[in-house]
Structures are given as C-alpha cells and as structure tokens.
Amino acid sequence: MPAVCLLDPDEDVVRHLADRGAAAEQPAWACYHTRMWTTWWAGMELGVVPFAVGGPFAVLVAEELASSGAELVISVTSAGRVLPLARPPYFVLIEKAWRDEGTSLHYQPASEWSHLQPHLAARLAPALQGLDETVFTGASWTTDAPFGETPSAIAAARAAGVHAVEIEAAGLYAYAAGRQRDVVCVAHVTNTMATGGDDFEKGEQDSSCRAICPRSAPRSCSRTGFRRRGMPRPGAPGVRLG
C-alpha cells in the first residue's frame, strides 16, 4: 500500500495517467466498489482511487486506506465558487469546511466547522509558495444536498466567509480529527454553480494534467514524517504529472 494516496472523485487524474501508460491497477486493493491505480512520482509510489464521491463514500475509502497502511490521504474534488478568489478554474487548499452534512457527526461533536489539522497546515504553507500554479487557501461549504444550494443558502455561505462548495471535506476532516489520521482536502473550483452555459467545463483535458498541481503537498509531508514504502522501480525516477 502506498504511504500517500489521492482521492480522485472525477477520475481526472486516473484518466490522465492511464492515457499515457503511467499508472497500473493495484490488484491487492479490496475496498468496496472501487479500484486503485498506482504511479511513481518524485521517487515515491502514489495510490489513486477514483469515484469516491460524497462524504460518506469518501470517508469509507479513507478508512479503508488507513487500515491498509496509507499514512496520508489527499482529496482533490471539483467545487463551485462562492466567494471569488479568481476566475475558475483554480485550486483552494481547504483550511476549514462548513458542516452542512451528516457524516462529520459520526466522528466529531456538532460544531460549525471541520478543520485541516494544524500540523499539516504548517507543513503545507511554505510548500505552496512559488508553484507554477497558484493554490489559494480558504473555506469550503460541505453539503449533502447539492439541490439545496438555494439563493438564501448561498447568501448564508458567503456571510460565513466560504469560498467554495463541495461534498466531501467536512466529513473527511472530522474523520481525520476523530481517528488521528492525516487528510488534506483541495477544492478544484471549476464552476459558478451553473450560472453560465459552459459552467462545468474544466478546460483542456478536463484540467486533469493540473488536478495534482499541489504536488508539493505529498512531498512536503513525506519529508517531515511519512515513511516512503519501497524504492522507485529501476529506470523510473518518477512520473511528472502535468
């Protein structure tokens, strides 16, 4: 089991890698209704699990990854823009997620927010500086009911200082806090919640070659406490994603 694994809800990363022959399916992966692909990146093995969509399913997969030996889980999920930080598409490291869902309640008492764990935030802050692609930091709104994104709900989210809406981060961060696991959530802000004709167009190749742009995240974390499992295969110092 790779020490670092990526949740890829839209399968963008897996398609990008598979189209280039840069990933192989992991036959030992046994989680419910999912498949894992592995690739070599920067001298370390990276596991990628596509289609872990929604809080309950994403947390189920994260639990299975942890029990199988993964030490860091990164979720890169499509999100809608609430308070603008730039013109979509762009990335936001989610520092806190507004808990408008139910999964988080199974791991933490009721509260307004779930948070990225402070030790991970401290490691990531310097790693995100100077990248080719800007990665913002901000707050998300996690909802179980996308059709509940009404004008009044959106107004409340804006008043709370929310930058993006998605469907996994609050549950994943509550699970991480409750189980003492390391999880990082990144919102790929790709739309303005269906306010334009091509609002869900991510750009060339669905931006799959950019979906792991915050690639300093696993490198930074692995250099400060995560074990690398195994060595790169001969002649493969790492696959550059994008």
C-alpha positions in Angstrom: 0.0 0.0 0.0 1.5 3.4 -1.0 2.0 5.7 2.0 0.4 8.6 0.1 -3.0 8.2 -1.6 -5.2 10.5 -3.7 -8.9 10.5 -3.8 -9.9 11.5 -7.4 -13.7 11.8 -7.4 -14.0 12.8 -11.1 -11.4 10.3 -12.3 -9.4 13.1 -14.0 -6.0 12.0 -12.7 -6.5 8.3 -13.4 -7.6 9.1 -17.0 -4.7 11.4 -17.5 -2.2 8.7 -16.2 -3.9 5.7 -17.9 -3.9 7.5 -21.3 -0.2 7.9 -21.0 0.6 4.4 -19.7 1.8 5.9 -16.5 -0.3 4.0 -14.0 -1.1 0.4 -13.2 -4.1 -1.1 -11.4 -3.3 -2.3 -7.9 -4.7 -5.9 -7.7 -4.4 -6.1 -3.9 -6.8 -3.2 -3.3 -10.0 -4.6 -1.9 -12.2 -1.7 -0.9 -16.0 -1.7 -1.7 -16.8 -0.8 -5.3 -13.5 1.0 -6.0 -10.3 0.3 -7.8 -6.8 1.7 -7.1 -4.2 2.8 -9.5 -0.6 3.4 -8.6 2.1 5.6 -10.2 5.6 6.6 -9.4 6.0 10.3 -8.7 9.1 12.2 -7.4 10.7 8.9 -6.3 7.7 7.7 -4.3 4.7 5.5 -5.0 1.3 7.3 -5.2 -2.0 5.5 -5.0 -5.0 7.0 -6.7 -8.6 5.9 -6.1 -11.2 7.4 -8.4 -15.0 7.9 -7.9 -15.0 8.4 -4.1 -17.8 10.9 -4.5 -19.7 12.4 -1.5 -18.8 12.5 2.2 -20.0 9.0 3.3 -18.2 7.2 0.5 -15.0 9.3 0.6 -14.7 8.6 4.4 -15.4 4.9 3.8 -12.5 4.8 1.3 -10.3 6.9 3.6 -10.9 4.5 6.5 -10.0 1.5 4.2 -6.9 3.2 3.0 -5.8 3.9 6.6 -6.5 0.3 7.7 -4.5 -0.9 4.7 -1.5 1.2 5.6 -1.8 4.6 3.9 -0.5 7.4 6.0 -1.6 10.5 4.1 -4.9 10.9 2.1 -5.3 13.8 -0.3 -8.7 14.6 -1.8 -8.9 16.8 -4.9 -12.6 17.5 -5.6 -14.5 19.6 -8.1 -16.2 22.6 -6.4 -18.4 25.5 -7.1 -17.3 29.1 -6.5 -19.0 31.0 -3.6 -16.8 34.0 -2.7 -14.5 34.5 -5.7 -10.7 34.2 -5.4 -10.0 34.2 -9.1 -11.7 33.2 -12.4 -12.3 29.4 -12.5 -10.7 27.0 -12.7 -8.4 27.3 -9.8 -7.4 25.4 -6.6 -8.1 26.1 -3.0 -6.4 24.3 -0.1 -9.4 23.9 2.3 -8.4 25.1 5.8 -11.9 24.6 7.2 -15.2 23.2 5.9 -18.7 24.4 6.9 -20.5 21.3 8.2 -23.8 21.3 6.3 -23.9 17.5 6.1 -24.2 14.4 8.4 -21.0 12.3 8.0 -18.9 14.5 10.2 -21.2 13.9 13.2 -20.1 10.3 13.3 -16.6 11.5 14.2 -16.9 14.8 16.0 -19.5 16.6 18.2 -21.7 19.1 16.5 -19.9 22.4 15.6 -19.9 24.9 12.7 -16.6 23.8 11.1 -14.2 20.9 10.4 -10.6 21.9 10.2 -7.4 20.9 8.4 -5.1 19.6 11.2 -2.7 22.3 12.3 0.5 20.3 11.8 -0.5 19.7 8.2 -1.3 23.3 7.6 2.1 24.3 9.0 3.9 21.9 6.6 1.9 22.9 3.6 2.1 26.7 3.9 5.7 27.0 2.7 5.3 24.2 0.2 2.6 26.0 -1.7 4.7 29.1 -2.3 6.3 29.6 -5.6 4.4 26.9 -7.5 3.7 27.3 -11.3 0.0 27.3 -10.4 -1.4 29.4 -7.6 -3.0 27.4 -4.8 -5.2 29.6 -2.6 -6.2 28.8 1.0 -9.8 29.3 2.1 -13.0 27.8 3.5 -15.5 25.5 1.9 -19.1 24.6 2.4 -19.7 20.9 2.5 -23.3 19.9 1.7 -25.1 16.5 1.3 -27.8 18.2 -0.8 -26.5 20.0 -4.0 -30.0 20.9 -5.0 -30.2 22.7 -1.6 -27.8 25.3 -2.9 -30.6 27.9 -2.9 -30.0 31.7 -3.1 -30.6 32.0 0.6 -28.2 29.2 1.4 -25.6 30.7 -0.8 -26.0 34.0 0.8 -25.5 32.4 4.2 -22.4 30.7 3.0 -21.0 34.0 1.7 -21.8 35.7 5.0 -19.8 32.8 6.7 -16.8 33.6 4.6 -17.0 30.5 2.4 -15.0 30.4 -0.9 -16.2 27.1 -2.5 -19.0 24.5 -2.2 -18.2 20.7 -2.4 -19.5 17.5 -0.9 -16.6 15.7 1.0 -14.3 17.9 3.0 -16.2 18.3 6.3 -16.6 14.6 6.7 -13.0 13.8 5.8 -11.6 16.4 8.2 -13.9 15.3 11.0 -12.8 11.7 10.4 -9.2 12.8 10.4 -9.6 14.6 13.7 -11.6 11.8 15.3 -9.3 9.0 14.2 -6.0 10.9 14.3 -5.4 10.5 10.6 -3.7 12.8 8.1 -6.0 14.1 5.4 -5.7 17.1 3.1 -8.6 18.4 1.1 -8.2 20.6 -2.0 -11.1 22.2 -3.9 -10.7 22.4 -7.7 -13.1 25.3 -8.3 -14.4 24.7 -11.7 -17.8 26.4 -11.9 -20.0 29.1 -10.5 -22.9 26.7 -9.7 -24.5 26.5 -13.2 -24.8 30.3 -13.8 -23.4 30.0 -17.3 -23.8 27.8 -20.4 -20.4 26.1 -20.1 -20.2 26.5 -16.4 -18.9 23.0 -15.7 -16.3 23.0 -18.5 -12.9 22.4 -16.8 -10.8 23.3 -19.8 -8.4 21.3 -21.9 -8.4 17.6 -20.9 -10.8 18.5 -18.0 -7.7 20.1 -16.4 -6.6 16.6 -15.5 -3.0 17.5 -16.0 -3.4 20.2 -13.4 -5.5 18.3 -10.9 -2.5 17.3 -8.9 -0.8 20.7 -9.2 -0.4 21.0 -5.4 2.2 18.2 -5.8 4.4 19.8 -3.1 1.8 18.6 -0.6 2.7 14.9 -0.5 6.4 15.7 -1.0 6.4 18.2 1.9 4.5 15.8 4.2 6.6 12.8 3.3 9.8 14.7 4.0 8.6 15.5 7.5 7.5 12.2 9.0 5.8 10.0 6.4 7.7 6.8 5.5 8.3 6.1 1.9 7.3 2.5 1.2 9.7 0.8 -1.2 12.0 2.2 -3.8 11.4 3.5 -7.3 11.4 0.9 -9.9 14.6 0.7 -11.9 14.9 3.5 -14.5 11.8 5.3 -13.2 12.8 8.3 -11.0 9.2 9.4 -11.0 6.3 10.4 -13.3 5.7 14.1 -13.7 2.0 14.7 -13.7 1.3 17.6 -16.0 
